[in-house]
Structures are given as C-alpha cells and as structure tokens.
Amino acid sequence: MTDEMTDETIKLDQFLKLIGMVETGGEAKYLIQSGEVQVNEAVETRRGRKLSAGDRVTLRGRTFLVKLARQDRE
C-alpha cells in the first residue's frame, strides 16, 4: 500500500445535474452547447469537459466550486 493520492474528475454535464442546476442530461447539453456555461471564467461548450477539484463553474449568475473526494491507491 502507498500513500499516493489522486483526484477524481467529473464531466461538466454530470456536475450540473449533481448540483441541481439542471434536471436532465438534455437540458445540460443545451445550456452547455449554447454557450451559457463557463468553466474558470471561460465559456465551455464541451459537455464532456472533465472538471477537477478547484475548477469553478458558472451558470445563471451563480458560481460553484468543484470539490471532489480523494481516494487512496493501493
């Protein structure tokens, strides 16, 4: 066993559903592809964009900080 840690990632469309800003993947896809979502203050149009801990996602005037669990590797 080692003490090495890794951050997980989450896709942008999944994150929007997780935080309750959209109810469906289709809604997330529409908002992202229409340029309404920003990641780290830049418009992001890729719904599969992988987010890491510390990224900031802005939608509808609200900004969310991405916090992800860390897992131990064995």
N, C-alpha and C positions, 0 to 999 in steps of 0.2 A: 504494500500500500504506500502511496506517495501523498504528499501534502499539496500537490499541484491542484489548482482550481481553474475552472473555465466558466466564462459567461455563456449563458444561453442566448439565443436570438428568437425573435418572433416576427412574423410577417406583418406588414403595415395593416392589411385588411383585417387580420385576426385581432390585432391590437385595438382597432377601432370598435370591433364587436365586444371585446373583453371589457373595455372601459365604458361601454353603454352608449357610445355616440351614434352607433347605427345598430339596427336590429338584424340586418341580413347581409350576406356577402355581396349581393347585388347592389344594395344601397352603398356599401363601402366602395365597390368598384366604380360606380357612377361618380361619387364625390371625388375619389382619387383621380380618375381619368379626366374629370372636368377641371382639374387644377385647384380644387378647393382645400386641399390638404398640404400643409407644409411640414417638412422634417428639418429640424435645425435651421429654421428661418428660410428655407429654400423650397419652392414648390416641388412636390414629388408626384409624379404621375404613374409610378410603377406600384401596383398593389402588392406585388411580391417583394417589395423592398424589405430587407431584413433590418430590424431595429435591434440595437444593443442597449444595455443599461447606460443611462446618461443621455440618450437621444431625447429630443423634445419634439413633440407632435402638436401642431396647432390646427384646429378646425373650429369654425363658427365662433371665432373670437376667444376660444379657450385653449390654453396650452397645458399639455400633460407631459410629465417627466416619466420616461420609461425606467422601471425598476424591475429587474429580473432576478430570480433565485440563482444562487451559485450551487454547483454540485461538486462533491469530491470525486475524483477519479481514482480508481484502484488499479 
